[in-house]
Amino acid sequence: MLGAGQLGRMLQQEASTLGIELYFLDKSKDFPAGQISKNIIVGDFKNYDDVIAFGQDLDLITIEIENVNTDALLYLEKKGKIIYPQPEVVALIKAKGLQKQFYKDKKIPTSEFNLYDDAQDIKLAIKTQKLNYPFVQKSRLAGYDGKGVAVIRSEHDVEKLMSVPSVIEDLVNIDKELAIIIAKNKNGETKQFPLTEMVFNESGNLLDHLICPSTVSDEVLNKCQSIATQIISELDMIGILAIEFFLDKTGKVLVNEVAPRTHNSGHHTIDANINSQFNLHLRSILNLSLGNTDSIKPSVMLNLL
Ligand code: ADP
C-alpha cells in the first residue's frame, strides 16, 4: 500500500478481518496506519527509488492516494508486478488536464474547460477577454481537499489565482454534489454503492457532511449509475473508483472528478452497509467476488478535521 494515512488505516482494519497482510510505504511510522500496523516502511511514495525498493518483493501493489510516483509503478508493472489500480490509470487521473480531456474524448458530460500554464497566462486571457468571470481554477498537479481549487467570481478574486499549470473550468451552478463508488475485479465483475449526496463547506471547498441514500429523482440516479459504469469500463481499470458529480440547477449531471481509491464519500459504508468500501477495494484488487454493497440503513457522515 502506497500511503499510510487514514485511508490506509481503515484498509488495514478491513485487511485484518480478511486475513491479508499489508505493508505500507510512507514518511513516518507514526502516521495513522502505523498506530495499528508494525509493517510501515519509511520512505516517500513520490520518490522513484523508494517506490521501487518497496515494491520489488511484494505480491500486489495498491494505493491509498493518487499522488504517487507512477513512473516507478510503470517500471514495476513491466517487471511483472501486479499493480491495481493500473499505473497508467493513476497517471491519467492525477493529471487533472488529462482527466478532463478523457471525459471530452469519451463524450462523458463535464464542465467546459481550457488549459493554462500559470497565473500570468490566465490574467492575459482575462485581459483579452478570452476568459470571462466567473470561473474555477484547478491545479493540474496534486490537489486534495479543495487545496488546489480557486473559485474566481470577479476581479476582486484575481489575487486568489495560483501560479501553477491549471485547468480553468466554467463555474457550475450547482444544485447538489453527488458521488458513487464503484469497483471492478479482473473477472470483469463490477459493483457500486448507493448514490450519496455531499454537502460542501464553501469557504474550504471541502466536504462538510454527506447523506446516503441521496434523495434525487430516479432519472438522475440512473444517469449517475450509468456514467459510473461507463467511466470504469472506459478506463479499463481494476480496483475501486470514486466518482464525484455535479447536479446543476437545470437538472444536468456533470462529472466533476474521479479518484482511483477509497474516498471520503464512502466512509459511512463502514457502519451503514453490508460491506464497506475498504472491503470492496481489497476484494476487487484480489479478484475475489465483490460481495454485497447494499445499505443496511440510511446514514449521515460528518467530516471532522
Ligand atoms: P479536490 O480534488 O480538492 O476535492 P474538487 O475538484 O473536488 O477538488 O473541487 C472541490 C470543490 O470545489 C467541489 O466539490 C465544488 O464544491 C467546488 N468546485 C469545483 N469545481 C467546480 C466547478 N467547476 N463549479 C462549481 N464549483 C466547483
Residues whose N, C-alpha, C, O or C-beta is under 5 A from the ligand:
A	BS01	ADP	S111 V136 G143 Y144 D145 G146 K147 G148 V149 E169 D170 L171 V172 F200 N205 E257
